[in-house]
Amino acid sequence: MEKNAKIYVAGHRGMVGSAIYRKLIKEGYTNLLTRASSELDLRNQQAVTDFFEAEKPEYVFLAAAKVGGIVANNTYRADFLFENLSIQNNVIHQSYKTGVKKLMFLGSSCIYPKLAPQPLKEEYLLTGLLEETNEPYAIAKISGIKMCDAYRAQYNCNFISVMPTNLYGYNDNYHPQNSHVLPALIRRFHEAKENGLAEVSIWGSGSPLREFLFADDLAEACYFLMQNFNEGGFLNIGTGHDLSIKDLALLVKKIVGFEGALTFDSSKPDGTPRKLMDVSKLHDLGWKHQIELEEGIQLAYQDFLSKQQENSPL
C-alpha cells in the first residue's frame, strides 16, 4: 500500500477498526477514509454505493460488523445474520464495482465446526455443524469468506480474508449483557471490587478453553498481511495458546484486585468446548504476536478505567 493511497477503514470506531486505524497512522498513512455509522449505514445498499462512487478508495479493511457475546448472538439471531450479510455484501460488491486494489475481510474463529479437531486448521471450515448459539453470525462470516473467493475467481479481485481468534483491547465493548467474555469479566470483577461484594459468579463450568489476542496485535498482523498475503481462502490470526475460562477469570481477578470468592454457574451454557487456532501458516509467513495475555489484560483494564472516568458524572 502506497503511503498516499486512499484507504477505507470500515468500522474505525470499533475495537478492531480503531486498532487498524492507529497502526496505519503510526506507519505514516495520511489519506485515510472513515465514516461513523451515523454518517454511513453500511447496511444500506444505496448509501454504500454512493459512498464508494464518490470516494473511490484504493484499499479497504472491512472491520465493520454487528458483534456480541453468547447472549447477544443467541437473542438477536435474525439481526446478526441480516445486518452482517448486508454490510459484507454492500462493501465487497462496491469494492469490486469501483476497482478497489485490495480488500481485507475480517471474520471470526466461530466459523469453525463446534467439535472440530484442535487446534483449528484453515481446512476444517465446513467440515461439521456449527455452535448453535452463534450460528447466524458464523454463517454470515463464512459467507464473507466465500464471497471474497467468488469475486477473486470470477473478477480477479485481490480480496483476502482473515479469521482472528477471540479479541480484546482498547475500545472494547463492556456492556453488561452484550459483551464478550474477557471484557465482561473485567467489568464484573471491577464492579464487585467497587461494591465490596463477597463473590463473583461466572457463567458455565469454567472448563472451556479459549485463546485471546490483543487487538493491536491483530492490527499488526492485518497490516503485515496486506503487504504479504494475496491468496484465496483465509488465514487464522491468533497466538496459538489457550487457557480455561476459570484460569482466565483468576487472572482478571488478580489484575483487577478483587479479593472475594469465585464461583461458577454450571446451569448456564459453556459454548464450544475449545477454540484454539492453528497459526502455523501465519508464522510461516513471518508474523507472530507480541503482547502476552497478562500484559494485554493490564492494558485493557487501564483502558476500561479511563472510559469509566470519562463517563462518570461530575
Residue pairs with C-beta under 8 A, 6 or more apart in sequence:
1 7
1 29
1 58
1 59
1 102
1 226
1 227
2 58
3 28
3 29
3 30
4 30
4 31
5 29
5 31
5 58
5 59
5 101
6 31
6 33
6 55
6 56
6 57
6 58
6 59
7 24
7 29
7 31
7 32
7 33
7 57
7 58
7 59
7 60
7 61
8 32
8 33
8 34
8 55
8 57
8 59
8 60
8 61
9 17
9 20
9 21
9 24
9 32
9 33
9 34
9 61
9 63
10 17
10 42
10 60
10 61
10 62
10 63
10 64
10 87
10 91
11 17
11 62
11 63
11 64
11 65
12 18
12 20
12 21
12 34
12 35
12 63
13 36
13 37
13 171
14 63
14 64
14 65
14 67
14 171
15 167
15 168
15 169
15 170
15 171
15 172
15 173
15 215
16 63
16 106
16 164
16 167
16 215
16 218
16 219
17 61
17 63
17 64
18 170
18 171
18 215
19 169
19 170
19 171
19 215
19 216
19 218
19 219
20 61
20 63
20 219
20 222
20 223
21 32
21 34
22 216
22 219
23 216
23 219
23 220
23 222
23 223
24 32
24 223
25 32
27 223
33 55
33 57
35 51
37 64
40 47
40 48
40 51
41 47
42 48
42 64
42 86
42 87
42 90
42 91
43 82
43 83
43 86
43 87
43 90
44 90
45 86
45 89
45 90
48 90
48 91
48 94
49 90
49 94
49 97
51 94
52 94
52 95
52 97
52 98
53 94
53 98
56 98
56 99
57 95
57 98
57 100
58 100
58 101
59 100
59 101
59 102
59 103
59 226
60 91
60 95
60 100
60 102
60 103
60 104
61 103
61 104
61 106
61 222
61 226
62 87
62 88
62 91
62 92
62 103
62 104
62 105
62 106
62 144
63 106
64 87
64 91
65 84
65 87
65 106
66 76
66 79
66 80
66 83
66 84
66 87
66 137
67 137
67 173
67 180
68 76
68 80
68 173
68 178
68 179
68 180
69 178
69 179
69 180
69 181
69 184
70 133
70 134
70 203
70 269
70 271
71 177
71 178
72 80
72 177
72 178
73 80
73 133
73 134
73 136
73 137
74 133
74 134
77 135
77 136
78 136
80 134
80 136
80 137
80 140
81 136
81 137
81 139
81 140
84 137
84 140
84 141
84 144
85 140
85 143
88 105
88 140
88 143
88 144
88 147
89 147
91 103
92 103
92 105
92 144
92 147
92 148
92 151
92 159
95 103
95 157
95 159
96 151
96 155
96 157
96 159
100 157
101 158
102 158
102 159
102 160
102 226
102 230
103 148
103 157
103 158
103 159
103 160
104 159
104 160
104 161
104 162
104 222
104 225
104 226
105 144
105 145
105 147
105 148
105 159
105 160
105 161
105 162
106 161
106 162
106 163
106 164
106 222
107 141
107 142
107 144
107 145
107 161
107 162
107 163
107 164
107 234
108 137
108 138
108 141
108 163
108 164
109 120
109 163
109 164
109 165
109 166
109 211
109 236
109 238
109 275
109 277
110 130
110 131
110 134
110 137
110 138
110 141
110 272
110 275
111 125
111 130
111 138
111 141
111 142
111 145
111 163
112 120
112 124
112 125
112 130
112 275
113 124
113 126
113 127
113 128
113 129
113 130
114 128
114 129
114 130
114 131
114 132
114 272
114 273
115 128
115 129
115 273
116 124
116 127
116 128
117 124
118 274
118 275
118 276
119 240
119 276
119 277
119 278
120 236
120 275
120 276
120 277
120 278
121 236
121 278
122 163
122 233
122 234
122 235
122 236
122 278
122 281
125 142
125 145
125 234
126 142
130 138
130 139
131 138
131 271
131 272
133 269
133 271
134 271
141 163
144 161
145 161
145 163
145 233
145 234
148 157
148 159
148 160
148 161
148 232
149 159
149 161
149 232
149 233
151 157
151 159
152 158
152 159
152 232
153 232
158 230
160 225
160 226
160 229
160 230
160 231
160 232
160 234
160 235
161 233
161 234
161 235
162 221
162 222
162 225
162 234
162 235
162 236
162 237
163 234
163 235
163 236
163 237
163 277
164 213
164 218
164 237
164 238
165 211
165 212
165 213
165 236
165 237
165 238
165 239
165 275
165 276
165 277
166 180
166 181
166 182
166 210
166 211
166 212
166 213
166 275
167 180
167 212
167 213
167 214
167 215
167 218
168 180
168 182
168 183
168 212
168 213
168 214
168 215
168 296
168 297
168 300
169 214
169 215
169 216
169 296
169 299
169 300
169 303
170 215
170 216
170 299
170 300
170 303
171 215
171 303
172 179
172 180
172 182
172 183
172 215
172 300
172 303
172 304
173 179
173 180
173 183
174 183
174 184
174 186
174 187
174 304
174 307
176 184
176 187
179 187
181 210
181 245
181 248
182 212
182 248
182 252
182 297
182 300
183 300
183 304
185 202
185 248
185 249
185 252
186 252
186 256
186 297
186 300
186 301
186 304
187 304
188 200
188 202
189 200
189 252
189 253
189 256
189 258
190 256
190 258
190 301
190 304
190 305
190 308
191 197
192 199
192 200
192 258
192 260
193 256
193 257
193 258
193 259
197 260
198 260
198 261
199 260
199 261
199 262
199 263
200 249
200 253
200 258
200 260
200 261
200 262
200 263
201 263
201 264
201 265
202 245
202 246
202 249
202 262
202 263
202 264
202 265
203 264
203 265
203 268
203 269
204 245
204 264
204 265
204 266
204 268
204 269
204 270
204 271
205 264
205 266
205 270
206 244
206 245
206 246
206 249
206 264
207 244
207 245
207 246
207 270
207 273
208 244
208 245
208 270
208 271
208 272
208 273
208 274
209 242
209 243
209 244
209 245
209 273
209 274
209 275
209 276
210 242
210 243
210 244
210 245
210 248
210 274
210 275
211 238
211 239
211 240
211 241
211 242
211 275
211 276
211 277
212 239
212 248
212 293
212 296
213 237
213 238
213 239
213 289
214 289
214 291
214 296
214 299
214 300
216 291
217 289
217 290
217 291
218 237
220 287
220 290
221 237
221 282
221 287
221 289
222 237
224 285
224 286
224 287
225 235
225 285
225 287
228 285
228 286
229 235
229 285
235 281
235 282
235 285
236 277
236 278
236 279
236 281
236 282
237 277
237 279
237 282
238 276
238 277
238 279
238 282
238 289
239 277
239 279
239 289
239 293
240 276
240 277
240 278
240 279
240 280
240 283
241 276
241 293
242 274
242 275
242 276
243 251
243 293
245 270
246 262
246 264
249 262
250 262
251 293
251 294
251 297
252 297
252 301
253 262
255 294
255 297
255 298
255 301
256 301
282 288
291 299
